[in-house]
Every structure is written in C-alpha cells, then in structure tokens.
Amino acid sequence: MRLQGLSTIVTGGASGFGAEIARAYAREGAKVVIFDLNADGAKTVASEIGASAIAHGGSVANKADVDAAVKLAVDTFGKLDVVVNNAGWTFRNKPMLEVTEEEFDRVFDVNVKAIFLMTNACVPVMKKQKSGRIINIGSTAGVRPRPGLTWYNASKGAVNLMSKSMAVELAPDGIRVNCIAPVMGETGLLEAFMGVPDTPENRAKFIGTIPLGRMSRPSDIANACVYMAGEESEFLTGVILPVDGGRTI
Ligand SMILES: NC(=O)c1ccc[n+]([C@@H]2O[C@H](COP(=O)([O-])OP(=O)(O)OC[C@H]3O[C@@H](n4cnc5c(N)ncnc54)[C@H](O)[C@@H]3O)[C@@H](O)[C@H]2O)c1
C-alpha cells in the first residue's frame, strides 16, 4: 500500500476523475474526505468505499464549506497530508462572445478561486506539520487549447501556472505542489467540452488528435494522483504532468 495512513481530501469526488481518485487512495491505504457539491453522490461513493471515506457536501467556491472540509479531515483523521483540487466545471463549448458573465464567473470560481480558498485553509495545517502535498487538476486545455472553450482554457492555464508558483513558495515548508493535466476523458463534462452530441463519430474526431488513440480514463488520472501523493514522487514539485496520450507534444 503506497498511501498507508495518509489523511486526504479529494474535491469533486462524487463522479468522474475524482471518484476514481478517491477509490484509488482508499485502496492504497489512505483515509479520504470526499468533498462535492453533489452531496448525495459524495455519500454514495463514500459508502461504496467503506470506513476509510467520509462525504462532505458543499461548494469549493464557498469559504465556509472549504474551511469545514479541512476541519473535518483534521478532526476525523488527526492531520491532513494530501489535498487534490479536482472539482471543476465548464460551460458548453461555444464561441467566446456567447459565454455569459455568469458562466465566466462560475468557471473561474470553481476552477481557480476554489484553489485560493483551499490553499488558505489547508496550508496553515500543512505548515505546522512541516509536510503536505497539494495536487491540482489542471488540463491540456491550459497548454494546447481547443476553440470554443476560451475562458475554460484560461482558467486551466491559471491552474497549471499557479501550481508552479505555489510549489516554489511552499517548498521551504516541506509542501509539494504538482499539477496533473488530463486530456479529454469519458466523464460528466465530456459533452460540454465537445459541444456536440456524444456520438461515436464525434468522439472519433477528438480521438484523432490524441497520438495514443483514445481518451483519458479516470484510472489514468487516479494512477497519476497516487504517484504524486506518495513517497515515490518525493523529489517532484512544480511539475505539470500531462496525462494525455501525447496530445500536447
Ligand atoms: N473530463 C475531461 O475531459 C477533463 C479533461 C481535463 C481536465 N478535466 C478536469 O478534471 C476535473 C474533474 O472533472 P471530471 O471530468 O471528472 O468531471 P465531472 O463532472 O464528472 O466531475 C466534476 C465534479 O466536480 C463537482 N463540482 C462541480 N462544481 C463544484 C463545486 N462548486 N463544489 C464542489 N464540487 C463541485 C461535480 O459535482 C462533479 O462531481 C475538473 O477539474 C476538470 O476540469 C477534465
């Protein structure tokens, strides 16, 4: 077991990549707070996992909910070793001039401000421990953007870059910060990213741009998050790791 006894928080853990990250963490011996706006979904994933997981319903864009998630982890598991900032949202793929101000605000609240709030909540705890790992789920969208997702791409560019900046600032405190950048994957967000119905023909167009010839799977992202949380990556910080079948080459 590679994460034996670690106390972790996975945001957006009710579905998609986050649910698989939470399952993989528990399989490797960690305790997990599954923090999601979809409180019922978080409870379902936590009850499937069993005693190592607890659900926390709330928004990553709300300071009180974020503070409560960190308190829950510390009160329940006695410490906080790893935070995975995975929750994310996008408006449906469309020309940039059609994106509303509400959609712009939501994409930056959920994808960017949430990490500001979580950093403020979890870093003081990790500084006291003199150790911690923060893993931000960025995207290939922040490296090699596709049209129709300009403001989402910009939010993920911010996530990718802030991970490096956080890494240099927090290194003296023994806190490592890394970023996983997935390519398009089979999750709840897929149709919004494509902007067209999820048909085999439409998928084929996107898959044609990925050298290894398939979309990402939640297990690909979960495996990378296990590695970044464990001892095997102890000398890695500020890395943006594309999990993308070669899309960003
Ligand atoms: N699926 C892809 O193609 C892809 C590619 C690159 C990056 N990503 C990123 O991966 C991450 C996970 O997304 P996914 O693809 O698994 O999608 P998903 O929709 O299956 O999961 C996202 C989860 O985040 C939760 N969430 C949304 N807003 C929230 C909020 N305000 N507070 C708490 N939870 C909230 C949702 O309820 C959901 O459970 C996101 O950051 C996304 O941007 C996805």
Ligand as a Chemical Component Dictionary entry (heavy atoms), coordinates in Angstrom:
data_LIG
# 
_chem_comp.id                   LIG 
_chem_comp.type                 NON-POLYMER 
_chem_comp.pdbx_formal_charge   0 
_chem_comp.three_letter_code    LIG 
# 
loop_
_chem_comp_atom.comp_id 
_chem_comp_atom.atom_id 
_chem_comp_atom.alt_atom_id 
_chem_comp_atom.type_symbol 
_chem_comp_atom.charge 
_chem_comp_atom.model_Cartn_x 
_chem_comp_atom.model_Cartn_y 
_chem_comp_atom.model_Cartn_z 
_chem_comp_atom.pdbx_ordinal 
LIG N1  N1  N 0  -13.135 15.120 -18.462 1  
LIG C1  C1  C 0  -12.232 15.783 -19.143 2  
LIG O1  O1  O 0  -12.173 15.695 -20.360 3  
LIG C2  C2  C 0  -11.214 16.649 -18.434 4  
LIG C3  C3  C 0  -10.038 16.985 -19.100 5  
LIG C4  C4  C 0  -9.109  17.785 -18.450 6  
LIG C5  C5  C 0  -9.355  18.219 -17.161 7  
LIG N2  N2  N 1  -10.532 17.875 -16.543 8  
LIG C6  C6  C 0  -10.733 18.343 -15.179 9  
LIG O2  O2  O 0  -10.909 17.220 -14.347 10 
LIG C7  C7  C 0  -11.616 17.620 -13.181 11 
LIG C8  C8  C 0  -12.713 16.614 -12.881 12 
LIG O3  O3  O 0  -13.712 16.697 -13.863 13 
LIG P1  P1  P 0  -14.454 15.418 -14.485 14 
LIG O4  O4  O 0  -14.084 15.377 -15.914 15 
LIG O5  O5  O -1 -14.247 14.238 -13.629 16 
LIG O6  O6  O 0  -15.977 15.931 -14.465 17 
LIG P2  P2  P 0  -17.243 15.509 -13.583 18 
LIG O7  O7  O 0  -18.301 16.490 -13.965 19 
LIG O8  O8  O 0  -17.512 14.059 -13.745 20 
LIG O9  O9  O 0  -16.746 15.780 -12.097 21 
LIG C9  C9  C 0  -16.639 17.074 -11.559 22 
LIG C10 C10 C 0  -17.136 17.009 -10.130 23 
LIG O10 O10 O 0  -16.943 18.310 -9.542  24 
LIG C11 C11 C 0  -18.098 18.611 -8.788  25 
LIG N3  N3  N 0  -18.248 20.052 -8.642  26 
LIG C12 C12 C 0  -18.572 20.961 -9.588  27 
LIG N4  N4  N 0  -18.667 22.181 -9.051  28 
LIG C13 C13 C 0  -18.381 22.052 -7.722  29 
LIG C14 C14 C 0  -18.328 22.950 -6.632  30 
LIG N5  N5  N 0  -18.592 24.258 -6.795  31 
LIG N6  N6  N 0  -18.011 22.461 -5.412  32 
LIG C15 C15 C 0  -17.754 21.144 -5.225  33 
LIG N7  N7  N 0  -17.807 20.245 -6.223  34 
LIG C16 C16 C 0  -18.117 20.699 -7.464  35 
LIG C17 C17 C 0  -19.257 17.999 -9.573  36 
LIG O11 O11 O 0  -20.413 17.829 -8.757  37 
LIG C18 C18 C 0  -18.640 16.686 -10.036 38 
LIG O12 O12 O 0  -18.856 15.635 -9.104  39 
LIG C19 C19 C 0  -12.119 19.036 -13.447 40 
LIG O13 O13 O 0  -11.254 19.966 -12.815 41 
LIG C20 C20 C 0  -11.999 19.155 -14.952 42 
LIG O14 O14 O 0  -11.862 20.488 -15.362 43 
LIG C21 C21 C 0  -11.456 17.094 -17.141 44 
# 
loop_
_chem_comp_bond.comp_id 
_chem_comp_bond.atom_id_1 
_chem_comp_bond.atom_id_2 
_chem_comp_bond.value_order 
_chem_comp_bond.pdbx_ordinal 
LIG N1  C1  SING 1  
LIG C1  O1  DOUB 2  
LIG C1  C2  SING 3  
LIG C2  C3  SING 4  
LIG C2  C21 DOUB 5  
LIG C3  C4  DOUB 6  
LIG C4  C5  SING 7  
LIG C5  N2  DOUB 8  
LIG N2  C6  SING 9  
LIG N2  C21 SING 10 
LIG C6  O2  SING 11 
LIG C6  C20 SING 12 
LIG O2  C7  SING 13 
LIG C7  C8  SING 14 
LIG C7  C19 SING 15 
LIG C8  O3  SING 16 
LIG O3  P1  SING 17 
LIG P1  O4  DOUB 18 
LIG P1  O5  SING 19 
LIG P1  O6  SING 20 
LIG O6  P2  SING 21 
LIG P2  O7  DOUB 22 
LIG P2  O8  SING 23 
LIG P2  O9  SING 24 
LIG O9  C9  SING 25 
LIG C9  C10 SING 26 
LIG C10 O10 SING 27 
LIG C10 C18 SING 28 
LIG O10 C11 SING 29 
LIG C11 N3  SING 30 
LIG C11 C17 SING 31 
LIG N3  C12 SING 32 
LIG N3  C16 SING 33 
LIG C12 N4  DOUB 34 
LIG N4  C13 SING 35 
LIG C13 C14 SING 36 
LIG C13 C16 DOUB 37 
LIG C14 N5  SING 38 
LIG C14 N6  DOUB 39 
LIG N6  C15 SING 40 
LIG C15 N7  DOUB 41 
LIG N7  C16 SING 42 
LIG C17 O11 SING 43 
LIG C17 C18 SING 44 
LIG C18 O12 SING 45 
LIG C19 O13 SING 46 
LIG C19 C20 SING 47 
LIG C20 O14 SING 48 
# 
